[in-house]
Amino acid sequence: MTDTTEQTFRELVFPYLNHAVRMYETSYATRADIDAAMRFGCGYPSGPLTVLDELGLGVVRDVLAARFAESGDNLHKPADLLDELVAEGRLGKESGRGFYTYADGAVVADDETPSADSAPQLRHEITTVGVVGTGTMASGIVEVFAKSGYDVVFVGRSTEKTDGVVAAITKSLDKAISRGKLDEAGKADVLARLTAATQREALADVDLVVEAIAEDLAVKTELFRDLDRIVKQGAILSTTTSSLPITELAGVTGRPEVVIGMHFFNPAAIMKLVEVVTTELTSPEVDETVRALTAKVGKVAVSCGDRAGFIVNALLFPYLNDAVKVIDEGRGDLEEIDAAIKEKAGFPMGPFALLDVVGNDVSLAIQQELYAEFKEPGFTPAAGLEKVVADGHLGRKAGRGFHDYS
Protein backbone atom coordinates (compact mmCIF):
# COMPACT_ATOMS: atom_id res chain seq x y z
CA MET A 1 0.00 0.00 0.00
CA THR A 2 1.41 3.36 -0.98
CA ASP A 3 1.54 6.45 1.20
CA THR A 4 -0.79 8.12 -1.31
CA THR A 5 -3.38 5.39 -0.90
CA GLU A 6 -3.26 5.73 2.88
CA GLN A 7 -3.50 9.52 2.66
CA THR A 8 -6.51 9.34 0.33
CA PHE A 9 -8.21 6.87 2.66
CA ARG A 10 -7.71 9.09 5.68
CA GLU A 11 -8.66 12.31 3.89
CA LEU A 12 -11.95 10.99 2.52
CA VAL A 13 -13.04 8.20 4.86
CA PHE A 14 -12.16 9.63 8.28
CA PRO A 15 -14.60 12.60 8.01
CA TYR A 16 -17.30 10.10 6.96
CA LEU A 17 -16.56 8.08 10.11
CA ASN A 18 -16.69 11.27 12.19
CA HIS A 19 -20.07 12.16 10.72
CA ALA A 20 -21.37 8.72 11.69
CA VAL A 21 -20.24 9.31 15.29
CA ARG A 22 -22.16 12.59 15.36
CA MET A 23 -25.24 10.88 14.00
CA TYR A 24 -24.99 8.29 16.78
CA GLU A 25 -24.20 10.73 19.61
CA THR A 26 -27.34 12.75 18.84
CA SER A 27 -29.44 9.55 19.06
CA TYR A 28 -30.65 10.01 15.49
CA ALA A 29 -30.08 6.31 14.89
CA THR A 30 -28.71 3.36 16.84
CA ARG A 31 -25.21 2.04 16.29
CA ALA A 32 -26.64 -1.14 14.76
CA ASP A 33 -28.86 0.79 12.35
CA ILE A 34 -26.08 3.16 11.26
CA ASP A 35 -23.79 0.24 10.51
CA ALA A 36 -26.50 -1.84 8.84
CA ALA A 37 -27.56 1.11 6.69
CA MET A 38 -24.13 1.48 5.13
CA ARG A 39 -23.56 -2.26 4.77
CA PHE A 40 -26.88 -3.06 3.13
CA GLY A 41 -27.49 0.30 1.44
CA CYS A 42 -24.02 0.77 -0.04
CA GLY A 43 -22.51 -2.70 0.01
CA TYR A 44 -19.72 -1.65 2.35
CA PRO A 45 -17.91 -4.53 4.07
CA SER A 46 -18.42 -2.95 7.51
CA GLY A 47 -20.44 -0.11 8.95
CA PRO A 48 -18.63 3.08 10.03
CA LEU A 49 -18.79 2.49 13.79
CA THR A 50 -17.40 -1.00 13.35
CA VAL A 51 -14.63 0.44 11.17
CA LEU A 52 -13.79 2.96 13.91
CA ASP A 53 -13.45 0.13 16.43
CA GLU A 54 -11.18 -1.75 14.04
CA LEU A 55 -8.94 1.23 13.24
CA GLY A 56 -8.80 2.42 16.83
CA LEU A 57 -10.72 5.43 18.10
CA GLY A 58 -7.56 7.17 19.26
CA VAL A 59 -5.91 6.83 15.86
CA VAL A 60 -8.92 8.28 14.04
CA ARG A 61 -9.38 11.03 16.63
CA ASP A 62 -5.76 12.14 16.35
CA VAL A 63 -5.78 12.21 12.53
CA LEU A 64 -9.00 14.23 12.52
CA ALA A 65 -7.66 16.65 15.12
CA ALA A 66 -4.57 17.28 12.99
CA ARG A 67 -6.74 17.83 9.91
CA PHE A 68 -8.98 20.24 11.81
CA ALA A 69 -5.97 22.24 13.01
CA GLU A 70 -4.96 22.70 9.36
CA SER A 71 -8.33 23.20 7.70
CA GLY A 72 -10.60 24.72 10.35
CA ASP A 73 -13.38 22.69 8.70
CA ASN A 74 -15.93 21.61 11.31
CA LEU A 75 -16.32 18.29 9.50
CA HIS A 76 -12.74 17.49 10.55
CA LYS A 77 -13.22 18.41 14.20
CA PRO A 78 -13.43 15.16 16.19
CA ALA A 79 -16.96 14.51 17.44
CA ASP A 80 -17.35 15.17 21.16
CA LEU A 81 -18.24 11.54 21.76
CA LEU A 82 -15.06 10.41 20.05
CA ASP A 83 -13.02 12.52 22.47
CA GLU A 84 -15.04 11.19 25.42
CA LEU A 85 -14.61 7.53 24.50
CA VAL A 86 -10.88 7.95 24.00
CA ALA A 87 -10.61 9.66 27.39
CA GLU A 88 -12.45 6.70 28.96
CA GLY A 89 -10.04 4.23 27.40
CA ARG A 90 -12.68 2.85 25.06
CA LEU A 91 -10.36 2.66 22.08
CA GLY A 92 -12.07 -0.05 20.06
CA LYS A 93 -11.60 -3.75 19.46
CA GLU A 94 -8.03 -3.80 20.78
CA SER A 95 -9.10 -2.44 24.19
CA GLY A 96 -12.22 -4.61 24.39
CA ARG A 97 -14.64 -1.72 24.16
CA GLY A 98 -15.36 1.01 21.67
CA PHE A 99 -18.74 1.56 20.10
CA TYR A 100 -19.24 -2.16 20.63
CA THR A 101 -18.01 -4.57 23.30
CA TYR A 102 -15.54 -7.36 22.47
CA ALA A 103 -14.30 -10.60 23.97
CA ASP A 104 -11.48 -12.51 22.29
CA GLY A 105 -11.80 -10.12 19.34
CA ALA A 106 -15.49 -10.86 18.71
CA VAL A 107 -18.50 -8.62 19.37
CA VAL A 108 -20.48 -9.67 22.45
CA ALA A 109 -23.80 -8.49 23.86
CA ASP A 110 -23.86 -5.38 26.01
CA ASP A 111 -26.45 -2.95 27.33
CA GLU A 112 -27.16 -1.60 23.81
CA THR A 113 -27.73 -5.01 22.23
CA PRO A 114 -31.44 -5.55 21.43
CA SER A 115 -33.05 -8.43 23.32
CA ALA A 116 -34.34 -11.44 21.41
CA ASP A 117 -37.95 -10.58 22.29
CA SER A 118 -37.72 -7.01 20.95
CA ALA A 119 -38.33 -7.97 17.31
CA PRO A 120 -41.10 -5.80 15.80
CA GLN A 121 -44.56 -7.26 15.36
CA LEU A 122 -47.35 -6.53 12.88
CA ARG A 123 -49.74 -4.27 14.80
CA HIS A 124 -51.85 -3.64 11.67
CA GLU A 125 -53.15 -6.44 9.47
CA ILE A 126 -51.53 -6.26 6.03
CA THR A 127 -52.95 -8.50 3.30
CA THR A 128 -53.13 -6.23 0.26
CA VAL A 129 -50.50 -3.67 -0.74
CA GLY A 130 -50.96 -0.77 -3.13
CA VAL A 131 -48.10 0.75 -5.13
CA VAL A 132 -48.33 4.05 -6.99
CA GLY A 133 -45.87 4.37 -9.85
CA THR A 134 -44.55 2.33 -12.76
CA GLY A 135 -40.85 3.18 -12.90
CA THR A 136 -37.94 0.92 -12.02
CA MET A 137 -38.31 1.47 -8.29
CA ALA A 138 -42.08 0.92 -8.32
CA SER A 139 -41.76 -2.26 -10.40
CA GLY A 140 -39.19 -3.61 -7.97
CA ILE A 141 -41.40 -2.87 -4.96
CA VAL A 142 -44.38 -4.57 -6.61
CA GLU A 143 -42.20 -7.62 -7.22
CA VAL A 144 -40.92 -7.69 -3.63
CA PHE A 145 -44.40 -7.79 -2.13
CA ALA A 146 -45.89 -10.18 -4.69
CA LYS A 147 -43.03 -12.65 -4.27
CA SER A 148 -43.61 -12.49 -0.51
CA GLY A 149 -47.22 -13.60 -0.90
CA TYR A 150 -49.05 -10.28 -0.84
CA ASP A 151 -51.74 -9.27 -3.29
CA VAL A 152 -50.56 -6.06 -4.95
CA VAL A 153 -52.63 -3.38 -6.66
CA PHE A 154 -50.41 -1.03 -8.64
CA VAL A 155 -51.50 2.17 -10.33
CA GLY A 156 -49.98 3.85 -13.37
CA ARG A 157 -51.01 6.63 -15.73
CA SER A 158 -51.77 4.31 -18.63
CA THR A 159 -52.20 0.68 -19.56
CA GLU A 160 -48.94 0.90 -21.46
CA LYS A 161 -47.19 1.91 -18.23
CA THR A 162 -48.75 -0.86 -16.14
CA ASP A 163 -48.01 -3.42 -18.86
CA GLY A 164 -44.39 -2.34 -18.55
CA VAL A 165 -44.42 -3.25 -14.86
CA VAL A 166 -45.75 -6.73 -15.60
CA ALA A 167 -43.16 -7.17 -18.35
CA ALA A 168 -40.32 -6.12 -16.03
CA ILE A 169 -41.46 -8.49 -13.29
CA THR A 170 -41.95 -11.33 -15.78
CA LYS A 171 -38.41 -10.82 -17.06
CA SER A 172 -37.08 -10.92 -13.50
CA LEU A 173 -39.01 -14.09 -12.70
CA ASP A 174 -37.79 -15.76 -15.89
CA LYS A 175 -34.24 -14.94 -14.86
CA ALA A 176 -34.90 -16.57 -11.48
CA ILE A 177 -36.21 -19.68 -13.26
CA SER A 178 -33.12 -19.85 -15.46
CA ARG A 179 -30.99 -19.83 -12.31
CA GLY A 180 -33.02 -22.57 -10.66
CA LYS A 181 -34.40 -20.29 -7.96
CA LEU A 182 -38.04 -20.48 -9.12
CA ASP A 183 -40.27 -22.75 -11.19
CA GLU A 184 -43.10 -21.98 -13.62
CA ALA A 185 -45.74 -22.60 -10.96
CA GLY A 186 -44.07 -20.09 -8.66
CA LYS A 187 -43.93 -17.56 -11.48
CA ALA A 188 -47.64 -18.04 -12.16
CA ASP A 189 -48.44 -17.56 -8.47
CA VAL A 190 -46.54 -14.25 -8.33
CA LEU A 191 -48.15 -12.89 -11.50
CA ALA A 192 -51.60 -13.93 -10.25
CA ARG A 193 -51.17 -11.64 -7.24
CA LEU A 194 -50.81 -8.56 -9.45
CA THR A 195 -53.70 -6.23 -10.23
CA ALA A 196 -53.00 -3.31 -12.56
CA ALA A 197 -55.07 -0.13 -12.57
CA THR A 198 -54.99 3.30 -14.14
CA GLN A 199 -57.25 4.96 -11.55
CA ARG A 200 -56.22 5.64 -7.95
CA GLU A 201 -59.66 4.59 -6.76
CA ALA A 202 -58.49 0.99 -7.18
CA LEU A 203 -56.49 1.53 -3.97
CA ALA A 204 -59.58 2.06 -1.84
CA ASP A 205 -59.33 -1.21 0.09
CA VAL A 206 -55.57 -1.80 0.36
CA ASP A 207 -53.94 -2.03 3.79
CA LEU A 208 -50.72 -0.24 2.85
CA VAL A 209 -49.86 2.15 0.05
CA VAL A 210 -46.27 2.61 -1.10
CA GLU A 211 -45.77 5.77 -3.16
CA ALA A 212 -42.96 5.52 -5.73
CA ILE A 213 -43.44 8.41 -8.15
CA ALA A 214 -41.34 11.40 -9.20
CA GLU A 215 -39.11 13.02 -6.55
CA ASP A 216 -41.13 16.23 -6.70
CA LEU A 217 -42.74 17.59 -3.53
CA ALA A 218 -45.68 19.22 -5.31
CA VAL A 219 -46.50 16.02 -7.20
CA LYS A 220 -46.21 13.88 -4.08
CA THR A 221 -48.27 16.32 -2.03
CA GLU A 222 -51.11 16.15 -4.55
CA LEU A 223 -50.96 12.36 -4.44
CA PHE A 224 -51.11 12.14 -0.65
CA ARG A 225 -54.03 14.53 -0.55
CA ASP A 226 -55.82 12.23 -3.01
CA LEU A 227 -54.84 9.05 -1.15
CA ASP A 228 -56.35 10.55 1.99
CA ARG A 229 -59.62 10.89 0.09
CA ILE A 230 -59.55 7.43 -1.45
CA VAL A 231 -57.90 4.90 0.84
CA LYS A 232 -59.82 3.30 3.69
CA GLN A 233 -59.27 4.49 7.26
CA GLY A 234 -56.62 2.52 9.12
CA ALA A 235 -54.49 1.93 6.03
CA ILE A 236 -50.83 2.97 6.19
CA LEU A 237 -49.60 5.58 3.70
CA SER A 238 -45.88 5.36 2.92
CA THR A 239 -43.44 7.11 0.62
CA THR A 240 -40.16 5.96 -0.91
CA THR A 241 -38.73 9.48 -1.03
CA SER A 242 -34.98 9.67 -0.45
CA SER A 243 -34.81 13.35 0.43
CA LEU A 244 -38.15 15.15 0.61
CA PRO A 245 -39.83 16.00 3.95
CA ILE A 246 -42.31 13.29 4.89
CA THR A 247 -43.83 15.61 7.49
CA GLU A 248 -45.12 17.83 4.69
CA LEU A 249 -46.77 14.87 2.98
CA ALA A 250 -48.38 13.84 6.26
CA GLY A 251 -49.60 17.40 6.79
CA VAL A 252 -51.92 17.36 3.76
CA THR A 253 -53.77 14.31 5.10
CA GLY A 254 -56.25 14.05 7.89
CA ARG A 255 -54.33 11.09 9.33
CA PRO A 256 -50.68 12.04 9.79
CA GLU A 257 -50.25 9.27 12.34
CA VAL A 258 -50.30 6.62 9.58
CA VAL A 259 -47.85 8.37 7.24
CA ILE A 260 -44.32 6.97 7.20
CA GLY A 261 -41.25 6.63 4.98
CA MET A 262 -40.28 3.30 3.40
CA HIS A 263 -37.12 4.21 1.51
CA PHE A 264 -36.25 1.20 -0.65
CA PHE A 265 -32.92 1.15 -2.46
CA ASN A 266 -32.59 0.58 -6.18
CA PRO A 267 -32.97 -2.08 -7.51
CA ALA A 268 -35.61 -2.81 -4.89
CA ALA A 269 -35.92 -6.50 -5.74
CA ILE A 270 -32.23 -7.01 -4.97
CA MET A 271 -31.09 -4.40 -2.44
CA LYS A 272 -31.73 -5.47 1.14
CA LEU A 273 -32.09 -2.12 2.89
CA VAL A 274 -35.24 -0.17 3.72
CA GLU A 275 -34.93 3.04 5.74
CA VAL A 276 -38.08 3.31 7.88
CA VAL A 277 -38.55 7.01 8.50
CA THR A 278 -40.93 8.34 11.14
CA THR A 279 -42.22 11.85 11.66
CA GLU A 280 -43.06 13.26 15.08
CA LEU A 281 -46.69 12.30 14.41
CA THR A 282 -46.19 8.73 13.15
CA SER A 283 -47.80 6.30 15.60
CA PRO A 284 -45.57 3.71 17.29
CA GLU A 285 -47.87 0.94 16.02
CA VAL A 286 -47.43 2.05 12.40
CA ASP A 287 -43.66 2.28 12.86
CA GLU A 288 -43.49 -1.21 14.37
CA THR A 289 -45.76 -2.67 11.71
CA VAL A 290 -43.67 -1.30 8.87
CA ARG A 291 -40.45 -2.57 10.44
CA ALA A 292 -42.01 -6.01 10.93
CA LEU A 293 -43.36 -6.02 7.38
CA THR A 294 -39.95 -5.07 6.03
CA ALA A 295 -38.42 -8.10 7.73
CA LYS A 296 -41.26 -10.31 6.51
CA VAL A 297 -40.48 -9.47 2.86
CA GLY A 298 -36.83 -10.31 3.39
CA LYS A 299 -35.41 -6.82 3.80
CA VAL A 300 -33.38 -5.15 6.55
CA ALA A 301 -35.14 -2.23 8.25
CA VAL A 302 -33.23 0.64 9.84
CA SER A 303 -35.02 3.36 11.78
CA CYS A 304 -34.47 7.11 11.65
CA GLY A 305 -36.27 10.43 11.82
CA ASP A 306 -37.51 12.78 9.12
CA ARG A 307 -34.57 14.93 8.10
CA ALA A 308 -32.57 15.39 4.90
CA GLY A 309 -30.61 12.37 3.75
CA PHE A 310 -31.90 10.01 6.44
CA ILE A 311 -28.94 7.73 7.31
CA VAL A 312 -27.37 6.57 4.05
CA ASN A 313 -27.45 9.73 1.95
CA ALA A 314 -26.47 11.92 4.89
CA LEU A 315 -23.30 9.87 5.36
CA LEU A 316 -22.57 8.98 1.75
CA PHE A 317 -22.90 12.21 -0.20
CA PRO A 318 -20.66 14.49 1.90
CA TYR A 319 -17.91 11.90 1.37
CA LEU A 320 -18.53 11.92 -2.39
CA ASN A 321 -18.61 15.71 -2.37
CA ASP A 322 -15.29 15.79 -0.52
CA ALA A 323 -13.74 13.61 -3.21
CA VAL A 324 -14.73 16.13 -5.88
CA LYS A 325 -13.24 18.94 -3.79
CA VAL A 326 -9.90 17.12 -3.74
CA ILE A 327 -9.92 17.18 -7.55
CA ASP A 328 -11.10 20.80 -7.60
CA GLU A 329 -8.08 21.74 -5.49
CA GLY A 330 -5.70 19.90 -7.81
CA ARG A 331 -4.60 17.48 -5.12
CA GLY A 332 -5.36 14.19 -6.80
CA ASP A 333 -6.25 12.14 -9.84
CA LEU A 334 -9.75 10.72 -9.96
CA GLU A 335 -8.63 7.32 -11.31
CA GLU A 336 -6.10 7.03 -8.50
CA ILE A 337 -8.64 8.12 -5.88
CA ASP A 338 -11.17 5.55 -7.07
CA ALA A 339 -8.51 2.82 -6.97
CA ALA A 340 -7.24 3.87 -3.54
CA ILE A 341 -10.67 3.81 -1.93
CA LYS A 342 -11.49 0.39 -3.37
CA GLU A 343 -8.14 -0.99 -2.20
CA LYS A 344 -7.95 0.48 1.29
CA ALA A 345 -11.59 0.90 2.33
CA GLY A 346 -12.92 -2.14 0.49
CA PHE A 347 -15.81 -0.10 -0.93
CA PRO A 348 -17.41 -1.64 -4.06
CA MET A 349 -16.67 1.51 -6.07
CA GLY A 350 -14.52 4.57 -5.79
CA PRO A 351 -16.31 7.90 -5.26
CA PHE A 352 -16.22 9.08 -8.89
CA ALA A 353 -17.43 5.76 -10.30
CA LEU A 354 -20.28 5.83 -7.79
CA LEU A 355 -21.20 9.43 -8.58
CA ASP A 356 -21.49 8.46 -12.24
CA VAL A 357 -23.70 5.48 -11.40
CA VAL A 358 -26.02 7.51 -9.15
CA GLY A 359 -26.14 10.36 -11.66
CA ASN A 360 -24.29 13.60 -11.05
CA ASP A 361 -27.50 15.63 -11.28
CA VAL A 362 -29.11 13.44 -8.61
CA SER A 363 -25.96 13.65 -6.48
CA LEU A 364 -25.89 17.44 -6.74
CA ALA A 365 -29.56 17.71 -5.77
CA ILE A 366 -29.01 15.55 -2.68
CA GLN A 367 -25.95 17.54 -1.64
CA GLN A 368 -27.93 20.76 -2.04
CA GLU A 369 -30.66 19.32 0.21
CA LEU A 370 -28.09 18.41 2.86
CA TYR A 371 -26.54 21.88 2.77
CA ALA A 372 -29.96 23.53 3.00
CA GLU A 373 -30.95 21.37 5.98
CA PHE A 374 -27.77 21.43 8.06
CA LYS A 375 -26.24 24.76 6.99
CA GLU A 376 -22.82 23.12 7.36
CA PRO A 377 -20.23 25.05 5.28
CA GLY A 378 -18.41 21.82 4.49
CA PHE A 379 -21.57 20.52 2.81
CA THR A 380 -21.44 23.24 0.15
CA PRO A 381 -21.66 21.43 -3.21
CA ALA A 382 -18.24 21.09 -4.83
CA ALA A 383 -17.66 23.38 -7.80
CA GLY A 384 -16.58 20.40 -9.89
CA LEU A 385 -19.86 18.63 -9.23
CA GLU A 386 -21.82 21.71 -10.26
CA LYS A 387 -19.72 21.98 -13.42
CA VAL A 388 -20.20 18.42 -14.67
CA VAL A 389 -23.96 18.84 -14.22
CA ALA A 390 -23.96 22.20 -16.03
CA ASP A 391 -21.96 20.60 -18.86
CA GLY A 392 -24.48 17.76 -19.17
CA HIS A 393 -21.96 15.15 -18.00
CA LEU A 394 -24.47 13.39 -15.78
CA GLY A 395 -22.75 10.02 -15.53
CA ARG A 396 -23.28 6.61 -17.07
CA LYS A 397 -26.79 7.47 -18.25
CA ALA A 398 -25.37 10.31 -20.35
CA GLY A 399 -22.31 8.45 -21.61
CA ARG A 400 -20.02 10.75 -19.71
CA GLY A 401 -19.57 11.97 -16.17
CA PHE A 402 -16.35 12.10 -14.23
CA HIS A 403 -15.39 9.08 -16.33
CA ASP A 404 -16.05 8.67 -20.06
CA TYR A 405 -18.38 5.81 -21.06
CA SER A 406 -18.55 6.45 -24.79
C-alpha angles and dihedrals in degrees: 000000000000126000088244092057091050092047092050091049093052095043095052106025102040095063088049089054090048091052090053090054090053091049090053097043091055090053091239089136137356122259090249093051094047091052094042091049093059094040097049098028098046104018093242115163092232137011119252097255091050089049090052090053090050096048094042123255092238093053093051093043092052094048091049092048091053091048091049092051088056101039106028085214110148089217087068095049108105112251113255091242091054090056091046095051092048090050089052092052093249094138100155137260094343092058094041095247136060124123085332133032121246139197120185088351095303128109113255132188119277138165092292096051111108115243120245092248094054095082110130119257132208104260092173123051110246117190104136125040127198123207124193114204140045104218127110094280094047092048090051093050091049089052093048094055096040092050088051092058102263125133107238129203111193126188128207136167095253143011088250089059095047091046086056090058092052090047092051093049092046090053090050092049091048089053089052090051091051089054093049094247096114139021132217092262090054090049091051091050092053094047091047089061092060123097117182123204139172096202124070090221087079086075094064096110104033120120097217132022121202113197114209107164135120118326091245120123095210092051093047092046091055090050095051091048088054094045088054088057096045112033121081120258113267094034118126118240114206137176131206093209114146097198115004122103110265090195089068091053090049090049094065091057130075090229110053090158091074097047116103142153122254102181106189119189123234124286087034095191090059109027113086102207129096119175107213105206122194130193123212088264100047109115118240090235092057091047092050093045093052092048090049092047091050090056091045092058091050100260133124114243122208121185129224143144132263107276135116115295096005106216108314102041092041090058100033106047100051087055091051090046090051090054090056090049090056089057092043089056092050093242101125152012117252094222090052092046092051091049094046094052093048091049101043104028096033091227114159091238138016117248097261094047089050093048089054092050094049092044122254092238090054091045092051092049092052092048090050090052091051092049092048092050102043101027088215110158090215089060092063106128112259115254090232091056091051090049098052089050092048089049091052093246094138099159135256093345090060097041091246138054127132084330126042116243099176 
